[in-house]
Amino acid sequence: MRRYVIKRLAQAVGVLWAAYTVSFLVLDFLPGDPVTAMAGAGMDSGDVDPARLAALRHEYGFDKPILVQYADYLGRAVRGDFGDAVSTGRPVTSTLADALPQTLQLTGAALLLAVLLGGGLAVVATYTSQRWLRQLLLSLPPLGVSVPTFWVGLLLVEAFSFRLHWFPAFGNDGLRGLVLPALTLAIPTGALVAQVLAKSLLTALDQAYVETARAKGAGRWRVHVRHALRNASLPALTVVGLLVGQLVAGSVIVETVFSRDGLGRVTAAAVTVQDLPVVQGVVVFGALIFVATNLVVDLVYPLLDPRIVVASGGRASFA
């Protein structure tokens, strides 16, 4: 088990390094000049004193060769120091800390809704004995996966804000303001959970151990939930671990659509002005959430199915 955890931690460090490196290279190749934007000249550097631009580039290290910049930024990032935001001059860690609670609240609520809605749909669809109802319910997840997130958000705003006036359309207005953004993120995510879980449940219900449980007199609901669902939940759990990163990424769109303060709006503003320290801080934070969630999922596997053990080589297998 120790070797398995060490191996997973090493892989997590590799993912964080790769995410940081890719974001650095992508931002470096973007057109424009972050120092010019910070100085208030937009894309026209002729409106600002060249001496001031040179001083700012020197202050932020943008006058150094690209490899030197990368080494400097990476060395500070390893120590948890992402420098100061080019656009505001504030420390990146403070900028992210101010926006983090709202984003965590949104992604946490969306994940909870996705698991409840997706899991409930999969259980009901595979439990019902009505063929037409099963086919109808199983046709909903592919539809939910294919619908763009921003389009779902616009429809929810139109229906529940502008027409019914149940929830606010914009802002961070407490729990009521959280419902529509969380539901916007949860619908495509929950659809994918339902799709995977329903397929796993249908496969599990055809297994020999289910027939054995039925032969011993176990009720239909007990067989469905206690026997089949427990084994079928492993693929869905893997998907949930992967979807956490997708939810964090999706918050960029959702927070923009609903004008919510959070990491999404911070990221969008930072990319617009090529604020390299802020973007890299957000990328590393998102990658950290992704690898931490998947590490937890890997460690939960043996709890759901005792047959799963960790082999000496650090890979999960069945006993």
C-alpha positions as CSV (number, residue, x, y, z in Angstrom):
1,M,0.0,0.0,0.0
2,R,2.8,2.4,0.8
3,R,4.5,1.8,-2.6
4,Y,1.1,2.4,-4.3
5,V,0.6,5.7,-2.5
6,I,4.1,6.9,-3.2
7,K,3.7,6.0,-6.9
8,R,0.4,7.9,-7.1
9,L,2.0,10.9,-5.4
10,A,4.8,10.9,-7.9
11,Q,2.3,10.8,-10.7
12,A,0.5,13.7,-9.1
13,V,3.7,15.8,-9.0
14,G,4.2,15.0,-12.7
15,V,0.7,16.1,-13.6
16,L,1.2,19.4,-11.7
17,W,4.5,20.1,-13.4
18,A,3.0,19.3,-16.9
19,A,0.0,21.6,-16.2
20,Y,2.3,24.4,-15.1
21,T,4.6,24.0,-18.1
22,V,1.9,23.8,-20.7
23,S,0.1,26.9,-19.3
24,F,3.4,28.8,-19.3
25,L,4.1,27.9,-23.0
26,V,0.6,28.6,-24.2
27,L,0.5,32.1,-22.6
28,D,3.9,32.9,-23.9
29,F,2.8,32.3,-27.5
30,L,-0.4,34.4,-27.2
31,P,-0.3,37.7,-29.0
32,G,-0.1,40.9,-27.0
33,D,1.9,42.2,-24.1
34,P,0.8,41.8,-20.4
35,V,3.0,44.7,-19.3
36,T,1.4,47.1,-21.9
37,A,-2.1,46.0,-20.7
38,M,-1.0,46.6,-17.1
39,A,0.2,50.1,-18.0
40,G,-3.2,50.9,-19.3
41,A,-2.4,51.1,-23.0
42,G,-4.4,48.0,-24.2
43,M,-2.8,46.6,-27.3
44,D,-1.2,50.0,-28.3
45,S,2.2,50.3,-26.6
46,G,2.7,53.7,-28.3
47,D,0.4,55.4,-25.7
48,V,2.8,54.6,-22.8
49,D,6.3,55.9,-22.0
50,P,8.8,53.3,-23.4
51,A,10.9,53.8,-20.3
52,R,8.0,52.9,-18.0
53,L,7.3,49.8,-20.1
54,A,11.0,48.8,-19.9
55,A,10.9,49.3,-16.1
56,L,7.8,47.2,-15.7
57,R,9.2,44.4,-17.8
58,H,12.4,44.4,-15.7
59,E,10.4,44.4,-12.5
60,Y,8.3,41.4,-13.5
61,G,11.2,39.6,-15.3
62,F,9.7,39.7,-18.8
63,D,12.9,41.1,-20.2
64,K,14.7,37.8,-19.4
65,P,15.0,34.9,-21.9
66,I,12.0,32.6,-21.9
67,L,13.9,29.7,-20.2
68,V,15.1,31.9,-17.4
69,Q,11.6,33.2,-16.9
70,Y,10.3,29.6,-16.7
71,A,12.9,28.6,-14.2
72,D,12.3,31.6,-12.0
73,Y,8.5,31.2,-12.0
74,L,8.7,27.4,-11.5
75,G,11.2,27.8,-8.6
76,R,8.9,30.2,-6.8
77,A,5.8,28.1,-7.5
78,V,7.4,25.1,-5.9
79,R,7.7,27.2,-2.7
80,G,4.1,28.3,-3.0
81,D,4.9,31.8,-4.3
82,F,3.2,32.6,-7.6
83,G,4.3,36.3,-7.5
84,D,2.1,39.3,-7.9
85,A,-0.7,39.7,-10.4
86,V,0.4,41.8,-13.3
87,S,-3.0,43.5,-13.7
88,T,-3.6,44.5,-10.0
89,G,-0.2,44.1,-8.3
90,R,-1.7,42.0,-5.5
91,P,-0.2,38.6,-4.5
92,V,-1.6,35.8,-6.6
93,T,-2.3,33.7,-3.5
94,S,-4.4,36.5,-2.0
95,T,-6.3,36.9,-5.3
96,L,-7.1,33.2,-5.5
97,A,-7.9,33.0,-1.8
98,D,-10.5,35.7,-2.1
99,A,-12.2,34.0,-5.1
100,L,-11.8,30.4,-3.9
101,P,-14.8,30.2,-1.5
102,Q,-17.4,31.1,-4.1
103,T,-16.0,28.6,-6.6
104,L,-15.7,25.8,-4.1
105,Q,-19.3,26.5,-3.1
106,L,-20.5,26.3,-6.7
107,T,-18.5,23.2,-7.7
108,G,-19.4,21.4,-4.4
109,A,-23.1,22.0,-4.9
110,A,-22.9,21.1,-8.6
111,L,-21.1,17.8,-7.8
112,L,-23.7,16.9,-5.1
113,L,-26.5,17.6,-7.5
114,A,-24.8,15.7,-10.3
115,V,-24.3,12.6,-8.1
116,L,-27.9,12.7,-6.7
117,L,-29.6,13.4,-10.0
118,G,-27.4,11.1,-12.1
119,G,-27.3,8.3,-9.6
120,G,-31.1,8.5,-9.0
121,L,-31.9,8.5,-12.7
122,A,-29.7,5.4,-13.3
123,V,-31.2,3.5,-10.4
124,V,-34.8,4.3,-11.3
125,A,-34.2,3.6,-15.0
126,T,-32.7,0.1,-14.3
127,Y,-35.1,-0.8,-11.6
128,T,-38.4,0.0,-13.3
129,S,-40.2,-3.0,-15.0
130,Q,-41.9,-0.7,-17.5
131,R,-40.0,-1.0,-20.8
132,W,-41.1,2.3,-22.2
133,L,-40.2,4.2,-19.1
134,R,-36.8,2.6,-19.0
135,Q,-36.1,3.5,-22.6
136,L,-37.3,7.1,-22.0
137,L,-35.1,7.5,-18.9
138,L,-32.1,6.0,-20.5
139,S,-32.4,8.3,-23.5
140,L,-32.0,11.4,-21.2
141,P,-28.3,11.0,-20.3
142,P,-27.0,11.2,-23.9
143,L,-29.1,14.3,-24.4
144,G,-27.7,15.9,-21.3
145,V,-24.1,15.1,-22.2
146,S,-24.5,16.7,-25.7
147,V,-26.0,20.0,-24.5
148,P,-23.5,22.9,-24.2
149,T,-23.2,24.2,-20.7
150,F,-23.6,27.9,-21.6
151,W,-26.9,27.0,-23.5
152,V,-28.2,25.2,-20.4
153,G,-27.4,28.2,-18.3
154,L,-29.2,30.6,-20.7
155,L,-32.3,28.4,-20.8
156,L,-32.4,28.2,-17.0
157,V,-32.1,32.0,-16.6
158,E,-34.8,32.5,-19.2
159,A,-37.2,30.1,-17.5
160,F,-36.6,30.5,-13.8
161,S,-35.4,34.1,-13.6
162,F,-37.0,36.1,-16.4
163,R,-40.3,34.3,-16.6
164,L,-41.0,32.7,-13.3
165,H,-38.9,35.0,-11.2
166,W,-37.9,32.2,-8.8
167,F,-34.2,32.7,-8.7
168,P,-31.9,35.7,-9.4
169,A,-30.2,35.7,-12.8
170,F,-26.9,37.2,-11.7
171,G,-24.6,37.7,-8.7
172,N,-23.8,35.9,-5.5
173,D,-27.1,36.2,-3.8
174,G,-26.8,33.5,-1.1
175,L,-28.4,30.1,-1.6
176,R,-31.0,31.3,-4.1
177,G,-28.2,32.7,-6.3
178,L,-26.4,29.4,-6.2
179,V,-29.3,27.2,-7.5
180,L,-29.2,28.0,-11.2
181,P,-25.4,28.0,-11.6
182,A,-25.0,24.8,-9.7
183,L,-27.8,23.2,-11.8
184,T,-26.2,24.4,-15.0
185,L,-23.0,22.6,-14.1
186,A,-24.7,19.6,-12.7
187,I,-26.9,18.7,-15.7
188,P,-24.2,17.6,-18.1
189,T,-22.1,16.2,-15.3
190,G,-25.0,14.2,-13.8
191,A,-25.9,12.9,-17.3
192,L,-22.5,11.4,-17.7
193,V,-22.7,9.8,-14.2
194,A,-26.1,8.4,-15.1
195,Q,-24.9,7.0,-18.4
196,V,-22.0,5.2,-16.9
197,L,-23.8,4.0,-13.8
198,A,-26.9,2.7,-15.7
199,K,-24.7,0.7,-18.1
200,S,-22.8,-0.8,-15.1
201,L,-26.0,-1.6,-13.3
202,L,-27.5,-3.4,-16.4
203,T,-24.3,-5.4,-16.7
204,A,-24.2,-6.2,-12.9
205,L,-27.8,-7.4,-12.9
206,D,-26.9,-10.1,-15.4
207,Q,-24.1,-11.5,-13.2
208,A,-24.3,-14.9,-11.5
209,Y,-24.1,-13.5,-8.0
210,V,-27.3,-11.5,-8.6
211,E,-29.1,-14.7,-9.6
212,T,-27.7,-16.4,-6.5
213,A,-29.1,-13.6,-4.3
214,R,-32.5,-13.9,-5.9
215,A,-32.5,-17.7,-5.4
216,K,-31.8,-17.1,-1.7
217,G,-35.0,-15.1,-1.5
218,A,-33.6,-11.5,-1.5
219,G,-36.1,-8.9,-2.5
220,R,-35.9,-7.1,-5.8
221,W,-35.0,-3.8,-4.3
222,R,-32.4,-5.4,-2.0
223,V,-30.8,-7.2,-4.9
224,H,-30.8,-4.0,-7.0
225,V,-29.3,-1.7,-4.4
226,R,-27.3,-3.8,-2.0
227,H,-25.8,-6.3,-4.4
228,A,-25.8,-4.8,-8.0
229,L,-25.4,-1.1,-7.1
230,R,-22.4,-1.6,-4.9
231,N,-20.4,-3.4,-7.6
232,A,-21.7,-1.1,-10.4
233,S,-20.6,2.0,-8.6
234,L,-16.9,1.6,-9.2
235,P,-16.9,2.8,-12.8
236,A,-19.2,5.7,-11.8
237,L,-16.9,6.6,-9.0
238,T,-13.9,6.8,-11.4
239,V,-16.0,9.1,-13.6
240,V,-16.8,11.3,-10.7
241,G,-13.2,11.7,-9.8
242,L,-12.4,12.8,-13.4
243,L,-15.4,15.1,-13.5
244,V,-14.2,17.2,-10.5
245,G,-11.6,18.8,-12.8
246,Q,-14.2,19.3,-15.4
247,L,-16.5,21.1,-12.9
248,V,-13.7,23.5,-11.9
249,A,-13.0,24.2,-15.6
250,G,-16.8,24.6,-16.3
251,S,-17.0,27.2,-13.5
252,V,-15.2,29.6,-15.8
253,I,-18.1,29.6,-18.2
254,V,-20.8,29.4,-15.6
255,E,-19.5,32.2,-13.4
256,T,-19.2,34.4,-16.5
257,V,-22.8,33.6,-17.6
258,F,-24.2,34.3,-14.2
259,S,-21.8,37.2,-13.3
260,R,-20.6,35.4,-10.2
261,D,-17.4,36.3,-8.4
262,G,-15.0,33.4,-8.3
263,L,-12.0,31.7,-9.9
264,G,-13.8,31.6,-13.2
265,R,-14.1,35.3,-13.6
266,V,-10.6,35.8,-12.2
267,T,-9.3,33.3,-14.8
268,A,-11.2,35.0,-17.7
269,A,-9.9,38.4,-16.7
270,A,-6.3,37.1,-16.3
271,V,-6.3,35.4,-19.7
272,T,-7.6,38.6,-21.4
273,V,-4.7,40.6,-20.2
274,Q,-2.2,37.7,-20.2
275,D,-1.7,37.9,-16.5
276,L,0.8,35.0,-16.4
277,P,1.2,34.6,-12.6
278,V,-2.6,34.5,-12.0
279,V,-3.3,32.1,-14.8
280,Q,-0.6,29.7,-13.7
281,G,-1.8,29.9,-10.1
282,V,-5.3,28.9,-11.2
283,V,-4.0,26.1,-13.4
284,V,-1.9,24.6,-10.6
285,F,-4.8,24.9,-8.2
286,G,-7.1,23.1,-10.7
287,A,-4.6,20.4,-11.3
288,L,-4.1,20.0,-7.6
289,I,-7.8,19.4,-7.1
290,F,-7.9,16.9,-9.9
291,V,-5.0,14.8,-8.7
292,A,-6.1,14.9,-5.1
293,T,-9.6,13.8,-6.0
294,N,-8.4,10.9,-8.1
295,L,-6.0,9.8,-5.4
296,V,-8.9,9.7,-2.9
297,V,-10.9,7.7,-5.4
298,D,-8.1,5.2,-5.8
299,L,-7.9,4.8,-2.1
300,V,-11.7,4.4,-1.7
301,Y,-11.8,1.5,-4.2
302,P,-10.9,-1.3,-1.7
303,L,-13.5,0.1,0.7
304,L,-16.3,-0.4,-1.9
305,D,-15.0,-3.8,-3.0
306,P,-12.8,-5.8,-0.6
307,R,-11.7,-8.0,-3.5
308,I,-9.6,-5.1,-4.8
309,V,-6.1,-5.2,-3.4
310,V,-3.0,-3.2,-4.2
311,A,-0.4,-5.3,-5.7
312,S,3.3,-4.9,-4.9
313,G,3.9,-3.1,-8.1
314,G,1.6,-0.3,-7.1
315,R,-1.3,-1.3,-9.3
316,A,-4.9,-2.1,-8.3
317,S,-6.0,-5.7,-9.0
318,F,-8.6,-8.2,-7.9
319,A,-7.7,-10.7,-5.2
